[in-house]
Amino acid sequence: MDAFLEYPLRMCPKRRDDGAKKGSCRPGLVPAPPHPSHRTKPLPGQTIKSVADDPHAPDRVEAILRSESYRLAIDDPGFLDRDDTRGPRLQMDYLKPELLLRQHGIEGTIVVFGSTRLCEPDAARRNVESVRQTLGEGEDGAGSCQRLQVAERILDKARFYDIARDLGRMVGRANCANPQHSIVVMTGAGPGIMEAANRGSFDVGAPSVGLNISLPREQFPNPYVSPELCFRVHYFGVRKLHFLLRAKALVVFPGGFGTLDELFETLTLVQTRKIKPIPVILVGEEFWRRALDIDFLVEEGLIDEEDRHLFWYAESGAEVWDGILSWHRAAGTPLYPQQEDDDHLD
């Protein structure tokens, strides 16, 4: 039976004694609502022109349907990828993570940066043994010795993986204890230090965010980001925006160009007050004293004395987390307003 006929109808009389036209309804009698999606008779444009009128009409219509110009804009990758549509692409790149973060109630983030090359200690030890074995099998030369030196240095810095993981656990426990103030770890979703921070939250059953970036060669997300909070964006600028929109602190571990880029950009934004100051913590003072000579910049007059205080150093996850909580209490913006001052959730 046609779905239209499933509606209970109050039929209007076909003829009326007052001489009204056949099929019209008496005043006050409401006609049955039309079916929401079906008609009993198709509209003219819902069928292709008959071959009886033009034998070539169906082929011509088919060619039109296959034309790129006929595709809906949202279904046309070629159109969406044009230079002229960069504006809408930027909007969509921003909106998808933003709306989903709102949907999941993410109010604040502890943003963690660091090298993708600083793996967990067991993996670093295996790499050192592998390089040593290669050297023991007769491969020699300056290149092999340098690889061993680099592998040993990575092993020495592998402790930072454990520190980042500890920090992730602390942020995760605090989030679980204060669900009304959802503050979570956010990383770039990659391996190394980012993996460690996400993994720490994963260890305690807490959510964490990952903002992956599309690159010419695929960069897989680490397995510890919450699936519903793992995003991939196209534009670095949009990624940087999301890193700071909800940031309650920036924690920076030893890293390379990408880590330094995010650190310097954040320091510049805070220095110029383009954003409100946030805690910036550099983990591993010995590394950072050599990688970033702040004293030299002050002495040369390139930054001001007060810029020394835009960040501080820490050596453990507990130092980082306690410092963040203390900074926000001192600033009058406690992360957990009902939390006692001595409750560090560590």
N, C-alpha and C positions, 0 to 999 in steps of 0.2 A: 504494500500500500504506500502511496506517496506520502512522504513525511508531512506534507502540508495538511493531509486529511487526518493526521493524528490530533490536530487541535479540535477541541470541542467547539462547535460552531453554533451560534444562534442565527439561524438562517432568516434573511429578510424575505417577506412574501414576494412572489413573482408579479402579482398584480394587486392593485389597491383600488378600493371602491371610489377614492377621491380623484381618480384619473391620473395619478402620478405615473412616471415612466416605469416600465418593467425593470425590476432589479433594484430600484431605489428603496431605501429603508425608511421606516416611519421615524418621525422625530423622537429622539431619546433612545433609539436602539443602536448600540455601538457595534460596528463591524468587528469580526474576529481579527486579531493581529496577524499580519503576514508572517510566514515562516522566516526566521532570522537569516537563513542562508540559501534557501531553495525557492525557485519560481516554478509555477506549473508550466509556463511557456518561456523558453529562452528569449533573451533580447536579440535583436538582429545582429549585433556585433559578436555574438558568442558562437557563431558558425562561420566557417570560411565560405567565401563566395562560391556558388555552385559551378561545377565544370560545365553544366548545361549552358550557363551564361558566358563563361570564359574558360576554356579547357586548360589554360596556362595559369589560372589564378592560384591554385594550391601551391604550385612550385614557387611562384613569386612570393607568396606569403611565407613559405618555409625559408626562403632566402632572407627575408626581412627578420624573421625570428632568430636566425643564426648571426645576424649582423652585430658587431661589437657595439654599435651605437644604440641598439635596442636593449642591451642589458641594463638592469637596474644598477645604479651607481655603486651600491654596496656590494654587488656581485661582480664588479668589473675591476680586477686587480690592476690591469693596465692603466685604467683611468685614475684609480686611487693612488698610484705610484708616480703620477706626473708632478712636476715641480709646482704647477698651479694649485694642486690640492694639498700642499704641505701644511697649510694652516689647519684644515680639518684633521689631518693625520696627527698633528701635534696635540690637538684637543682630545682625540680619542686615546692617544698614548697616555695622556695625563688622566683622563676620566676613568678608564677601567680600573687601575689600581686604587684611585681615590674613592670611587663608589664602593668597591669591595672592602676596603679598609674601614670605611664608615659602617658598612653593613655588619662587619664582624666586631664593631665596637672598639677598634684600636684607637686609644686616645693619645698615647705617647710611645716613643721608641728610644731605646738605647742603641745607637748606631755604632757598629764595630767594623773597623777596617784593618787590613793587614795583608801580608803577602800570601798569595796563593801557593807559594813554594814551601811554606813552613808546615810540613806534614806532622802527623803524630809521631812520637818518639820511636815506636817500634818500626814504623815504615822508614824513618830516617836511618835507624841502625842497619836495617836490611840493605839500604842503598849504599851505605859505607862499606859493608861487607862485600857487596857485589862489585864495587869499584876496586877494592883491595884484591879480590879474587882475579879480576881482569889483569891487574898489574902482576899478580903472582904467576899468571899463565904466560908471561913473557912480553906482554904489551908494555912498551916503555915510551919515554919521551916526555917533554915538558907538558904536553896536553893532558896526558894521563895523570901526571902528578897534580896538575891544577884541578882536574876533576875530583881527585881525592880530597884536596884541600877544601874545595867548595862543599863537597858532601859532608866533611867533618864540621864545617862551620854551620851548615844547615842542621846537623845533628845537635850542635851546641845550642842553637836557637829553637830547637823543637820543644823546649820547655814552655815556650810561649803558646803553643797549641793547648797544653794543659791549663795554662792560666786563662786563656780565652774560654775554654770549656767550663772552668770553675765559675767564671763571670756569668756565662750563660745560665748555669744552674741557679745562681743567686738571683738573677733577674727573673728567671722562671718561677722560683719559689715565691718571690715577692708578688708576682702576678697571680699565682694561685691563691695566695693568702689575701689578696686585695682585688677580687674580681670586679668590684665596682669602679676601680681605676686601672684599666687595662693598659699596662706599660710593658712592652715586649722588646726582645732583641730584634734588630733589623740589620741585615748584611746585604752584600751584593750577590748572595746565593752561590758563590763560587766555592772552590776547595780551600785547603789551608786554614788560615785563621778564621775566615768566614764560616767554614764548615764547623770548626771547633765551637764557635759561639752558638750557632744554631743547634749543634749537637748537645751542648749543655742544657739548653731549654728542653730539648727532646728527652733528655735523660730523666727529667722530673715531670714529664707529661704536660709541659706548658707550650703554648703556641709561639711561633717566631716567624718573622717575615723575611723573604728573600726577594731582591730586585735584580733579576738577571738582565743581561743586555744582549741584543742580537749582534753578532759579530760575523765577519766573513767566514770564519771557521766556528762551528757550533761549540758553545760553552755550556756543558750540562750543569744543571743545578745540583748542589750537594743533596744527599738523601735525607737530610735532617730538617729541612725547611718544612713547615706545615703546608701540605699540598694546596689547601684553600687560600693560603697567603703567599704563594710563590708566583711572582709575576715576571713577565719578560717584556721589556720595553725596547723601542727602536732608537730613541734619541737619548744621548748621554745627558742633555740638558734636562729632560723630563725626569730622568733617574736621579740626578742631583737634587732637583726640586723635591722629590718625594723623600729623599734621605733627610732633608732638613725641615720639612713641613711639620712633623710631629716630634722632632728630635728633642729629647730631654738631656742628652749628653752625647758626646762623640768620643769614642775610645779607639785610639790608634796604636796598633802594634807595628813592629818593624815590617817594612814593605818597600816596594819599588815605586815606579812612576805613578801607577794608579793610586796607591796609598798617599803619596806625597801630594798628588793633585787634589784629592778630597780634603786633606789636612790644610793645605795652603788656602784653598778656596774658602773653607769654613773660617779660618783665622782672619782672612780678609773681610768677610762679611761681618764678623763680630767686631773687628777693629774699626770698621767704618760705621758700625751700628746699623748696617742694612738689615740685620736680624738682631733680635734681642740676644744678649750674651747667654751662652750655654757652657756647661763644663766641658773642657777639652782635656783629655788625659792621654799622655804619651807613655806607653808601657815599655819599660826597659831603658832606664836613663842612660846607661853606658852606650847603647846603640844610638840613641837620639842626640846625645851630646856631640857625637862625631858626625852624624848625618845632617844635623841642623845646628849650626853654631850661632845661637841667638845672641850670645855675648858679642860676637864679632859684628853682627848687624847693628846692635846698639852702639858699640864703640865707633862704628863708621857713620853713625848718624842716619842710618837708613830706616830704622824704626825707633820708637820712643821707649823710654825706660818702662813706662807702664805696660807696654806690650809684652814684657816678660811674663806678666801675670795673666795672660789670656789662656794659659794652660799650666799644667803641672805634671810631674812624673809619678809613676807608681810601679811596683814590682810584683804585685799579686792581685788576684781577682778580688780578694777582700779589701785591699787598699783602694782599688778602683771603685767598688760599690759603696763602701763607707764614705769615700770622698764625694761621690755623686750625691748621696743622701745629705751629707753635711752642707755641701754647696747650696743645694736647693732650700734647706732650712734657713741658711744664712741669708739667702736672697728673698725669703718670704714666699717661696713657691714650693712648699714641701710636696714630694711626689705622692705621699700617702698621708693626707691631712690628719687622720685619726691615729696614726702610728706613733707610739712612744719614741722619744729621741734615742733611747738605748736599744731599740729593737732593730737590729741590722739584718735579720732574716738570713743569716749566713749558715 
